[in-house]
Amino acid sequence: METQSRFLQPDDVLELGIFTKTFQRPSIDGVFEAMACYGVSCTQWNWACVPGLTSLPEKVPVETSRAVRQATRRSGVRIAAISATFNLIEPLARERGLALLPAQAEAAMSVGCDLLTLCTGTRNEADMWAHHPDNDTNEAWLEMLDGLREACRIASRYGVRLGIEPETANVVSDALRAERVLRELGSVGHSLSIILDAANLYKPPVDPRAHPNVIDDALARLGEHISVAHAKDISDPARALPGNGCVEHYVHTAAGAGILPYRHYVEALLHTPAVLARAKARQRLPFILHGLDEEQVPASIAFVRKSMETFSVAISV
C-alpha cells in the first residue's frame, strides 16, 4: 500500500493558550471570557482566580467546579493543566502540599483536567522560584526525588498526571536533570510528564541567540514526555547590567519582548517526533503564554502567531 503525506500547519500541532492568572476579573466567567476574546483555546488554570480560593486550596466547592465547567463550555477555552505548585524540598511546604494533592487531583478531574503542575523545589525559603546554591547538593536531589515518588503514588491513585518543568532556579534545573529524574523514578514515575519552557533552559552567560542548540537538546532528551510547552521570553542582560557586570539569572518577560529565538523554538517543537505523533492523532500540544501582564497580551500573541507562520510539516498517512 502506497504511503501518502499530509501537510500540517502549526495550528494543527500547537494549541495556543495562556495562563489564567494573566487576567484579573471578579468572576470565573469574566476570566474565561477575557481569554476567549484573545482567540486562545486552552489555559493553565489557577484556583487563585476564584475569589476566596488560593492556588492550593484545601477544598474546591462543588458549585465552584460547576461554574468553572460551565465557563469552559461557554467560552470554548479548555483547561489543559492546573497549577498545584509548592516547594517540594521545604519541609513544611512539602508536607502540606503532598497532603493537599488528593484534593487538587479531585478538583482537577471535576473540571475535566487530568494534569497538575508541580515545582521541583528550592532551598530558597522566601521564593519558590528563586535559586539557592544548595539546590545542587545531593541531599536536595534525594529529597526532591522522594517527594516526587510520593506525589506520583498519589497521582496514580487518583488517575491524574503530573508535570514538572526544568527551571534554572529549581532542583531540576535543566533538561539533563529532568531526564535523570525520569530515569531514576522508573515505573513509579509513569504519571510524570515534562512542561517545557525554552526561557527556563538558559542561564548566563549562555546566550540563546548564539546557542539555540540548547532547545534542540532539551527536545531530543525530553520530547516524548512533554505534555505542555510554555511561551515566555528572557530579557537581554545588556540592557540592565548590574555594577559588577555579572548576571546570575535572566529576567523573564513576555514572549517577543526578549532574546529567545522564537522561530527556532517553534520549528523545533513542530519537528519533535512525539509532538507530531500527537498531532497525527489530532491532539495538539498546548503552547501556553505566561510571564506577562494583560496589556502585553495582544502584542505577545501576535508575535507568537507570526513566529508560527510559514512552517508546515509532512506526516505519513
C-alpha positions, -999 to 999 in steps of 0.1 A, spaced: 0 0 0 14 34 -10 22 58 18 8 93 13 18 125 31 -5 151 47 9 186 55 2 200 89 1 237 97 14 250 131 -21 254 144 -27 217 137 2 208 160 3 236 187 -27 248 206 -22 284 217 -32 292 253 -25 315 282 -22 314 320 -55 324 337 -36 345 362 -28 369 335 -63 382 339 -78 399 370 -116 396 369 -142 395 396 -158 363 383 -149 330 368 -169 338 336 -150 370 333 -116 353 333 -127 328 306 -144 355 285 -112 376 286 -92 346 273 -117 338 246 -115 374 234 -79 369 225 -86 339 204 -68 313 226 -84 279 231 -67 265 262 -54 276 295 -33 267 326 -58 272 353 -51 285 388 -77 283 416 -65 317 429 -86 331 401 -116 323 421 -124 349 448 -118 333 482 -95 305 470 -58 301 469 -35 284 443 -35 253 465 -70 252 481 -79 227 509 -112 221 491 -129 233 460 -167 237 465 -189 217 441 -206 248 429 -172 263 421 -162 233 400 -196 235 382 -191 272 375 -157 265 360 -170 237 338 -198 259 326 -173 288 318 -151 264 298 -181 253 277 -194 288 271 -160 303 262 -146 274 242 -114 276 263 -104 242 278 -83 237 308 -51 219 297 -33 220 331 -39 232 366 -12 248 388 -6 228 420 29 241 429 45 240 463 82 239 474 90 202 472 121 204 494 110 229 521 97 206 549 66 224 559 55 233 524 62 198 512 42 182 540 12 205 534 15 202 496 15 164 495 -14 163 520 -34 186 497 -25 168 465 -55 144 467 -79 174 469 -61 190 439 -65 158 419 -102 156 427 -108 192 419 -89 189 386 -109 159 375 -141 177 384 -134 203 358 -123 179 331 -85 182 335 -60 154 344 -27 173 346 -13 190 377 19 211 375 45 209 403 76 227 413 108 206 420 117 229 448 145 252 460 164 258 493 153 294 490 125 295 515 114 330 506 106 323 470 97 290 454 111 302 420 144 317 433 177 299 431 198 288 461 233 272 458 223 243 479 198 232 452 228 215 436 235 192 466 229 155 466 207 160 497 184 183 479 182 159 449 173 130 471 146 150 490 131 161 457 131 126 443 114 112 475 88 140 472 81 132 436 78 95 443 51 102 469 34 127 445 34 101 417 18 75 440 -9 99 449 -14 109 412 -17 72 402 -44 66 429 -65 95 416 -60 90 379 -41 122 372 -8 131 356 19 154 370 41 179 351 74 192 362 94 220 345 132 223 341 138 256 358 173 271 363 162 283 398 150 248 410 165 214 417 156 201 383 174 230 366 179 217 331 170 191 305 197 167 317 184 167 352 148 163 340 159 132 320 177 119 351 145 123 372 125 102 347 152 76 347 156 73 384 118 73 391 114 45 366 79 28 367 69 48 398 70 79 376 47 67 349 23 96 357 51 122 354 54 144 324 75 174 314 65 210 309 90 227 285 97 264 285 127 275 264 130 306 286 138 284 316 166 265 299 191 293 297 214 308 324 240 335 317 265 336 302 248 312 277 230 334 251 201 318 234 207 338 202 241 321 199 231 287 213 197 276 200 210 241 203 201 241 240 164 239 229 172 211 204 190 191 231 161 195 255 136 183 230 158 154 220 160 143 256 125 150 267 103 152 237 84 120 242 75 131 278 63 167 271 27 174 280 27 212 277 50 239 263 52 274 277 58 306 258 76 334 276 109 352 270 141 364 287 154 400 287 187 409 272 210 414 302 230 440 283 200 464 288 203 462 326 237 451 338 245 455 375 276 474 386 298 443 385 287 433 350 275 399 361 240 384 357 232 352 376 198 346 361 179 360 332 149 381 339 117 367 324 95 388 302 66 385 277 71 364 245 85 388 219 100 412 244 133 394 248 161 375 231 148 339 226 150 327 190 112 320 188 111 308 152 137 282 161 117 272 193 85 268 173 102 249 145 119 226 169 86 218 186 69 212 153 96 187 143 96 168 176 85 132 167 63 127 198 46 161 192 40 151 155 26 117 166 2 135 189 -9 158 160 -14 128 137 -39 116 163 -54 151 162 -42 160 197 -24 193 198 3 203 222 -8 232 245 16 261 239 7 285 268 18 321 272 27 334 307 50 358 324 32 388 310 7 414 320 -27 418 303 -16 449 284 12 428 268 -12 401 257 -21 414 222 15 420 211 27 388 226 0 367 209 6 384 176 44 378 180 39 341 187 15 336 159 39 354 135 67 331 147 44 301 137 38 314 102 53 298 71 61 265 88 44 232 77 54 197 84 46 165 65 33 134 82 26 100 66 -10 88 65 
